[in-house]
Every structure is written in structure tokens, then in C-alpha cells.
Amino acid sequence: MRHRPMVDVGLLTALLRDPRAVVALPRPGQYLVESARGALRWLLGLLRTRRGGKPLRVGVQAFTCRVTLQAIGQSGNRAVLHDIDTDYYSAPRGALGDPDVDVLILTHLYGIPHPDYVEIASVCRAKDIILIDDACLTRGSSIDGIEVGTQSDYALHSLGFDKPVSAYAGGELLDNRGDIRETQITEWPEPSAAADKADLVRLLVCEHLSEPQRYRANAMDLLVPWSRPLFWLNARGVLQVSLTKALCAGTRIGAFRPIERTGRRLTRARLGKRPVGRFQRMGPRRRSYALTMIERHARARQIHQRAKRQAEAKIRSKFPDVHIPSPAQKADCSWHRMPVLTADDHQRSALLAWLRSHDIEGSCSWPLDVITGNVTSAGERPQRFPNSLRVAQLMINVPVWSEKIWDF
């Protein structure tokens, strides 16, 4: 739970009780789906078909989620990997100049926009390279006043819980070129009404569990593995709201710690995991909720600059030589989690222990084995990507969604 999105409990409760309480419709070229991974896989397959069915060379950074590499491979394309710059955790412009790349996935992490975003988009247009913004962790950031996701051919946002705008799960695909036919998406099936409702309930529970007075680093061990049976037993919205309050109260006093321990075992065994990568449209309840919150986020973004400064000051007082990114002044960052790059394994362990002593979650987005797997799956040697491997081994993400977390 590295981030707490902007959640409207009143709107959630209204939609749980009546799916027609709010009806919001997407704008042209905006598609809400059950999985950002599924949308990327589908999009890359569509682009390959348009280019005559020949596998495309897809440029992407090595330090990324493994599902991105899976989507490239499952769509019949080939990944071309780049290393990253540790000041903004994206591939530097010089590494993106491969003239044989057909598609470039430009990744923006932790609310930090790529400093050369506008120039890269211009180069891609000149060379007929399809540009896809992976803005799953960077909604609303801008560079020189130009927002990430507006200069590319297509853009992807995630709507998972630890993202700036959340529908508990799912994704948003933006077609800036306007060349995806509406029927190509509307042919996708929708989830059942029960599944559509259940994810809104999960979002409501996550919202309560992440309130600063209740937040604990292991709170999600209670929620994730047990969410399906718990919510299956509570079919009516009013009962689900009551269950949410009971869960939060029990979590606050530690009543569910035996269940949390079992939950951790289930998570490690990969049981109780919700299906991902599905070709489904988002259900109408969650779609209306997500579209409403996306519009609000665009008008009044929650940029937790004070919490970020407070977290940075606290960490530097104990660990003065850690590396915390300081993006260029022309960048407007939508901070929601803060990456901290430690000097070595000893310092990383010490920082994690210090965070745990204050009940703050600290983790890397993708551990070393994930990044090594990305590299080897693309047929590359790990030695070619030293920054990606170093960040995976030594970086820690810390939450900066509330100043109260760091009020100690």
C-alpha cells in the first residue's frame, strides 16, 4: 500500500446501492478496461496486424513490470531493452535512438515525467515510430506544462489501488491518434454485475484500511487473500459497508493478526489472486466511478509535496547519503510514492528496519529477480543494464500520500 488514491466514499456508497446513481461516459478515444496488461497486449497485437503481421521491435526499459514484457511476447512481438537513468528511473534519450525500433514504450515512474518527453515524441513522429506512454504510475505529471500521455500515439494508465486514481483494478487506454474503432473495444465482454460491485467494495475497504490513523504496513495481508470469500458472503451494499467498518476496527486493535499471517502464506503460495490480463471492458458501476474520479484528478491533482519533503527530511536525518531524485525544475511531478536509492545492501536493510519500526511500508516496485527475468527473457545479458539491476537491488519505495505517516 505505497499510495492512497483520491477516493470518494460517498460516491462509492451511492454506486454500491444503486448502479444508476451516477452515469459517466468516456470521451472519444478513452477506453476503460479490466486490465491495463490486457489492453497493452491487445494494442501491440493490433499494431502488429496493421504492419502486415511481422513481429515488431518494441523498445522498453529493463526496469519495468514483468507484465509489460509478457504483453510484448504474448502479442508476437520482440522486446528491445534499454537501461535507465537513476535521476528519473526512465531510459535516457540517448538510449532510445535505435532506428530499427518500430514501437517505443516510454515509461514514467513514481510521478516523475521523462525530462525529454516532448523531444522524444517529436523524434518518434519524424521516424514513424509508434510511441506508447506507460503512465501507470505517473498520472497528471507534466514537463514544460505538457502533460504526460498527451504527445504519444497511445497512453496507458493503471487503475489499481496503489495508483493516483483507482477503481481497485483495471486500466485506461487513451487513443490519441483516433484510429481505434469503437467496435473493437465494445466487442470485449463486461464482467458480471456481482464482480463489478465487488471491486468497488474492495476499493472501499482499502480506503478505510489506508486511513492514517489505521494504516499499518501489513494491512493488505488481511484484505487481498480473503476479499473474495468475505464479499461473497455479504451480497448487499449496506452490509458490505458495515463489514468494512468492522474490518477496520478489528485491524486497528490487532484482532485479525492470525488471519493476516495466514493471508501472507496464501499470498506467497499465489492463492486467492484475482485474475489479471483479461480482455474485458470495465463494468458500468466502476466505469462511472473511475471516469468521475479521473475528471476530478484532472481539475485538482493531489500532489503531496509537503509529505514528500517531510519524508525526505526524516530519511536524510538518519541516512544522509541516500539518493532521492530531484527532477528538473521544468517538471511538475505528481508524487505519490518516493523512490530512495540506498548505497548498499547493509544500508537498505537498515532503512527497511527503521521504516518498520515506525510501521511504514517500504519495498521495491520490482525485485532483482523480476528485472533479471526481464533481461534474460529478451535474450540479453544482465551486465548490459547495471542501473536497472542496481535500482532493483537497492531501491526502496516509501509512501508519501499523507504527512501523518511521517509525523513521528
C-alpha positions in Angstrom: 0.0 0.0 0.0 2.6 2.5 -1.2 -0.1 5.0 -2.3 -3.5 6.1 -1.2 -5.6 7.3 -4.1 -8.2 10.0 -4.1 -11.4 8.1 -3.1 -14.9 9.5 -2.7 -16.6 7.3 -0.1 -20.0 9.0 -0.7 -19.9 8.3 -4.4 -18.7 4.7 -3.8 -21.5 4.0 -1.3 -24.1 5.5 -3.7 -23.0 3.3 -6.6 -23.0 0.2 -4.4 -26.6 0.8 -3.5 -27.7 2.0 -7.0 -25.7 1.5 -10.2 -27.6 4.4 -11.8 -26.7 6.9 -9.0 -24.1 8.3 -11.3 -23.7 7.6 -15.0 -20.5 8.9 -16.7 -19.5 8.3 -20.3 -15.9 8.2 -21.7 -14.8 10.8 -24.1 -13.8 9.7 -27.7 -10.6 7.7 -27.7 -10.9 6.9 -23.9 -11.4 3.2 -23.0 -11.7 1.7 -19.6 -10.8 -2.0 -19.4 -10.4 -4.7 -16.7 -6.7 -4.9 -17.2 -4.0 -2.5 -18.4 -1.9 -5.5 -19.2 -4.6 -7.0 -21.4 -5.1 -3.6 -23.1 -1.3 -3.4 -23.9 -1.2 -7.0 -25.2 -4.3 -6.3 -27.4 -2.9 -3.0 -28.7 0.5 -4.5 -29.6 -1.3 -7.3 -31.4 -3.4 -4.8 -33.3 -0.3 -2.8 -34.3 1.5 -6.0 -35.5 -1.5 -6.9 -37.6 -1.5 -3.4 -39.2 2.2 -3.8 -40.1 1.4 -7.0 -42.1 1.7 -9.5 -39.2 5.5 -9.2 -39.0 6.8 -9.2 -35.3 7.6 -5.6 -34.2 10.7 -4.5 -32.4 9.3 -2.9 -29.2 11.7 -0.6 -27.3 11.2 -0.7 -23.5 13.3 -0.2 -20.4 14.6 -3.2 -18.5 13.4 -1.7 -15.2 9.7 -2.3 -15.7 6.9 -4.6 -14.6 7.3 -8.1 -16.0 3.7 -8.0 -17.4 5.0 -5.4 -19.9 7.5 -7.9 -21.3 4.8 -10.6 -21.2 2.5 -8.5 -23.2 5.1 -7.8 -25.8 5.9 -11.5 -26.1 2.3 -12.7 -26.0 1.4 -10.3 -28.8 4.0 -11.9 -31.0 6.5 -9.1 -30.9 10.1 -8.7 -29.7 11.4 -6.6 -26.8 14.4 -4.3 -27.3 15.7 -3.3 -23.8 17.2 -0.1 -22.6 18.9 0.7 -19.3 17.6 3.6 -17.1 18.9 6.9 -15.6 18.7 6.8 -11.8 17.7 10.5 -11.6 14.3 9.8 -13.2 14.1 6.0 -13.5 13.4 6.0 -17.2 15.6 5.3 -20.2 17.8 8.4 -21.2 17.1 9.9 -24.6 20.5 8.6 -25.9 19.5 5.0 -25.3 16.2 5.4 -27.3 17.8 6.2 -30.6 17.6 2.7 -32.1 16.5 3.3 -35.7 15.2 -0.3 -36.0 12.6 0.1 -33.3 9.0 0.0 -34.6 7.3 0.8 -31.2 8.6 2.7 -28.2 7.1 2.2 -24.8 8.2 5.3 -22.8 7.8 4.6 -19.0 7.3 7.3 -16.5 7.7 6.1 -12.9 6.8 7.4 -9.4 5.2 10.6 -10.7 8.3 11.7 -12.4 7.9 12.7 -16.1 10.7 11.9 -18.5 12.6 15.2 -18.9 13.0 14.8 -22.7 9.4 13.7 -23.2 8.5 16.3 -25.8 11.7 15.8 -27.8 11.3 12.0 -27.8 7.7 12.3 -29.1 8.9 14.6 -31.9 11.7 12.2 -32.9 9.2 9.3 -32.9 6.9 11.2 -35.2 9.7 12.0 -37.6 10.9 8.4 -37.7 7.4 6.8 -37.9 8.0 5.1 -34.5 4.8 4.4 -32.6 5.0 5.9 -29.2 3.1 4.4 -26.2 3.2 6.2 -22.9 3.3 3.9 -19.9 2.0 6.3 -17.4 0.6 3.8 -14.9 2.5 5.4 -12.1 2.5 8.9 -13.3 -0.9 10.4 -13.9 -1.1 14.1 -14.2 2.7 14.9 -14.3 3.9 17.4 -16.9 7.1 18.7 -18.4 7.2 22.4 -19.5 3.4 22.4 -19.0 2.8 19.5 -21.3 1.1 16.6 -19.6 2.5 13.0 -19.9 0.2 10.9 -22.1 -0.8 13.7 -24.5 2.1 13.6 -27.0 2.2 9.9 -27.7 0.1 7.8 -30.1 -1.4 5.8 -27.3 -1.2 6.0 -23.5 -1.9 3.6 -20.7 -2.9 4.3 -17.1 -3.4 1.7 -14.4 -6.4 2.0 -12.0 -5.1 -0.4 -9.4 -5.4 0.6 -5.7 -1.8 2.0 -5.4 -2.2 4.3 -8.4 -3.2 8.0 -8.4 -6.8 7.3 -9.5 -8.2 3.9 -8.6 -11.1 1.6 -9.4 -9.4 -1.0 -7.3 -8.2 -2.7 -10.5 -8.3 -2.1 -14.3 -6.8 0.3 -16.7 -7.4 3.2 -19.1 -6.3 3.2 -22.7 -6.1 6.5 -24.5 -6.1 6.6 -28.3 -4.5 9.9 -29.2 -4.4 9.0 -32.9 -8.1 8.3 -33.1 -7.6 5.2 -35.2 -9.1 2.5 -32.8 -12.6 1.8 -33.9 -15.2 1.9 -31.1 -16.5 -1.5 -32.0 -13.0 -3.1 -31.5 -13.4 -2.4 -27.8 -17.2 -2.7 -27.3 -16.9 -6.3 -28.6 -15.0 -7.1 -25.4 -17.3 -8.7 -22.8 -18.1 -7.0 -19.5 -17.7 -8.6 -16.0 -20.8 -9.8 -14.2 -22.7 -7.3 -12.1 -21.5 -9.0 -8.9 -17.9 -8.8 -9.9 -18.3 -5.1 -10.9 -19.8 -4.4 -7.5 -17.3 -6.5 -5.5 -14.3 -4.5 -6.8 -15.9 -1.2 -5.6 -16.3 -2.8 -2.2 -12.6 -3.8 -2.2 -11.8 -0.2 -3.0 -13.9 1.0 -0.1 -12.1 -1.4 2.3 -8.7 -0.4 1.0 -9.7 3.3 1.5 -10.6 2.6 5.2 -7.5 0.4 5.9 -5.2 3.1 4.5 -6.5 6.0 6.6 -3.5 7.4 8.5 -5.0 6.5 11.9 -5.5 2.9 10.8 -2.6 2.4 8.4 -0.2 -0.4 9.0 2.4 -1.8 6.7 0.8 -5.3 6.6 -2.8 -4.2 6.4 -3.1 -5.6 2.8 -2.3 -9.1 4.1 -5.8 -9.1 5.6 -7.6 -7.8 2.6 -6.2 -9.3 -0.6 -6.3 -13.1 0.0 -9.6 -13.0 1.9 -11.5 -10.5 -0.2 -13.4 -12.8 -2.4 -15.0 -15.1 0.3 -15.7 -12.1 2.6 -17.5 -10.1 0.0 -19.3 -13.2 -1.5 -20.9 -13.6 1.9 -22.1 -10.0 2.0 -24.2 -9.5 -1.0 -26.0 -6.3 -0.2 -24.2 -2.9 -0.3 -25.3 -1.8 3.2 -23.9 -4.9 4.8 -20.7 -4.5 2.9 -20.2 -1.0 4.3 -20.8 -2.4 7.8 -18.3 -5.2 7.1 -15.8 -2.6 6.0 -16.1 -0.7 9.3 -15.8 -3.9 11.3 -12.7 -4.9 9.4 -11.1 -1.6 10.0 -11.9 -1.5 13.7 -10.5 -5.1 14.1 -7.4 -4.2 12.2 -6.8 -1.1 14.4 -6.8 -3.2 17.6 -4.9 -6.1 16.1 -7.8 -8.6 16.2 -7.0 -10.1 12.8 -3.3 -10.8 13.2 -3.8 -14.6 12.9 -5.7 -14.1 9.7 -3.1 -11.7 8.4 -0.4 -14.4 9.0 -2.5 -16.9 7.1 -3.0 -14.3 4.4 0.7 -13.8 3.9 1.1 -17.6 3.4 -1.7 -17.6 0.9 -0.2 -14.7 -0.9 3.2 -16.4 -1.1 1.5 -19.5 -2.4 -0.2 -17.3 -5.1 -3.6 -18.4 -3.9 -6.6 -16.0 -3.8 -5.1 -14.0 -6.5 -7.5 -12.1 -8.7 -7.3 -12.9 -12.5 -5.3 -10.4 -14.5 -4.7 -9.7 -18.1 -8.3 -10.2 -19.2 -9.8 -8.8 -22.4 -12.9 -7.3 -20.7 -14.4 -3.8 -20.6 -14.8 -2.3 -17.2 -18.3 -2.8 -15.6 -20.7 0.1 -15.6 -20.5 0.9 -11.9 -16.7 1.0 -11.8 -16.6 2.8 -15.1 -18.8 5.6 -13.9 -16.8 5.9 -10.6 -13.4 5.8 -12.4 -14.4 8.4 -15.0 -15.8 10.7 -12.3 -12.5 10.5 -10.3 -10.3 10.9 -13.4 -12.1 14.2 -14.2 -11.7 15.4 -10.6 -8.0 14.4 -10.6 -7.5 16.4 -13.8 -9.0 19.5 -12.1 -7.4 19.2 -8.7 -4.5 16.8 -8.5 -3.3 15.6 -5.2 0.4 16.3 -5.3 1.8 15.5 -1.9 4.8 17.8 -2.0 4.7 18.6 1.8 4.6 14.9 2.6 7.4 14.2 0.2 9.5 17.0 1.8 8.7 15.7 5.2 9.6 12.1 4.3 12.8 13.2 2.6 13.9 15.2 5.7 13.2 12.3 8.1 15.1 9.8 6.0 18.1 12.1 5.4 18.3 12.8 9.1 19.1 9.1 9.6 20.6 8.2 6.2 22.2 11.3 4.8 23.9 9.7 1.8 20.9 8.0 0.2 19.9 9.1 -3.3 16.5 10.7 -3.7 15.6 12.1 -7.2 15.4 15.8 -7.7 13.8 16.2 -11.1 14.4 19.2 -13.3 12.7 22.4 -12.4 10.6 22.3 -15.6 9.0 19.1 -14.3 5.7 19.1 -12.4 5.7 15.8 -10.6 2.6 14.0 -9.3 4.4 12.4 -6.3 2.5 9.6 -4.7 5.4 7.3 -3.7 9.0 8.3 -3.3 12.0 6.2 -4.5 15.0 6.1 -2.2 18.2 4.5 -3.6 20.5 3.2 -0.9 24.2 2.8 -1.2 24.5 -0.9 -0.5 22.6 -3.9 1.0 23.6 -3.0 4.5 22.1 0.5 4.3 19.0 -0.9 2.5 18.4 -3.4 5.4 18.9 -0.7 8.0 16.4 1.7 6.2 13.8 -1.1 5.9 14.2 -1.9 9.6 13.9 1.8 10.5 10.7 2.1 8.4 9.2 -1.0 10.0 9.9 0.4 13.5 7.6 3.3 12.5 5.1 0.9 10.9 5.8 2.3 7.4 5.8 0.0 4.3 9.0 0.1 2.3 9.5 -2.1 -0.8 10.9 -2.1 -4.3 8.5 -2.0 -7.2 10.2 -4.9 -8.9 12.8 -7.1 -7.1 16.1 -8.1 -8.6 14.8 -11.5 -9.9 12.0 -9.7 -11.9 14.4 -7.4 -13.7 16.9 -10.2 -14.3 14.0 -12.2 -15.7 13.1 -9.3 -18.0 16.6 -9.2 -19.3 17.1 -12.9 -19.9 13.6 -13.3 -21.5 14.7 -10.7 -24.1 17.9 -12.7 -24.8 20.1 -10.1 -23.2 23.0 -10.2 -20.7 22.3 -8.6 -17.3 25.7 -6.9 -17.4 24.3 -4.5 -20.1 21.8 -3.0 -17.6 23.8 -2.0 -14.5 21.5 0.8 -13.4 18.3 -1.3 -13.7 19.9 -4.1 -11.6 21.3 -1.7 -9.0 17.9 0.0 -8.6 16.1 -3.3 -8.3 18.5 -4.4 -5.6 19.0 -1.3 -3.6 15.9 1.0 -4.1 13.1 1.3 -1.7 9.7 2.9 -2.3 8.1 4.8 0.6 4.6 6.2 0.8 4.1 10.0 0.6 0.3 10.2 0.4 -0.1 11.7 3.9 2.1 13.8 6.2 0.6 12.0 9.2 2.5 8.8 8.2 5.8 10.8 8.8 4.6 12.6 11.9 6.9 10.9 14.5 
